[in-house]
Amino acid sequence: MRIDVVTLFPDFIRDSAALGVVGRAQERGLLSVHGWNPRDYATDNYRRVDDRPFGGGPGMVMLAEPLSACLAAARAADPAPARVIYLSPQGERLTQAKVRELAARPRLILLCGRYEGLDERFIAREVDEELSIGDYVLSGGELAAAVVIDAVGRLQEGALNHADSAVQDSFEDGLLDCPHFTRSDLAGTEGVPPVLLSGDHAAIARWRRQQSLGRTWLRRPDLLARVTLGKADRALLEAFIAQWRA
Ligand SMILES: NC(=O)c1ccc(NCc2ccccc2)nc1
């Protein structure tokens, strides 16, 4: 998968994508991330990328021309067709289901706005979809782009060493993740649920599933409402709730 990012801060994108799982996915050739700076495509002497808004008011708006030229250069860098995504508070909320859909695509071009955002005419002409990583405003779209790159990059086949961990992640099955425990020289096994030390893998799987169901019921009933539970899950959750209310 190839991801191009149009941003006034290409170093931030390149440096953050060089780290961890995403950096390794790039080394393994599973993913490539490229930064493109609209300022390199500004034609005036001052290399302007923004200007004052029509209608007055505070802030600046990013100019369409440098963005269009920059996007054209990014598109031309690879023959693969790209989905052009604009990160903005006005976008569709990003969910794990959306991440999975994006991760299956051959190429994404992510547009990062600064100031008050992009000229709407550019959005109408060039943007396929707007995405928001949450209901809050950042000083630029770069952190939102980095979130998309990480969420999509880690799902590339071969990016994660223990593939299962991607499946057991929160939200993969619409539920929150169960608690995790590991060896601690300090506390030993104190406070670790005995079932996890039992070696009974069926019981451990049941316990983990019950914790995921129970935590989702307690913390995110909105998510639980969207999940259709089978008979076994319903029994596990009812037992969790009974224990909780005891
Ligand atoms: N919630 C998000 O995903 C998000 C994305 C970008 C952003 N800031 C840049 C920007 C500001 C205003 C208009 C368009 C882009 N803040 C939050």
The ligand as an ORCA input file, in Angstrom:
! r2SCAN-3c Opt
* xyz 0 1
  N     -10.863     15.880     14.231
  C     -10.005     15.809     13.203
  O      -9.837     14.785     12.546
  C      -9.244     17.047     12.845
  C      -8.665     17.192     11.595
  C      -7.963     18.364     11.289
  C      -7.870     19.346     12.266
  N      -7.199     20.502     12.051
  C      -6.925     20.993     10.711
  C      -8.187     21.567     10.154
  C      -8.858     22.551     10.860
  C     -10.043     23.087     10.344
  C     -10.559     22.585      9.133
  C      -9.882     21.580      8.462
  C      -8.695     21.060      8.983
  N      -8.418     19.173     13.490
  C      -9.112     18.052     13.766
*
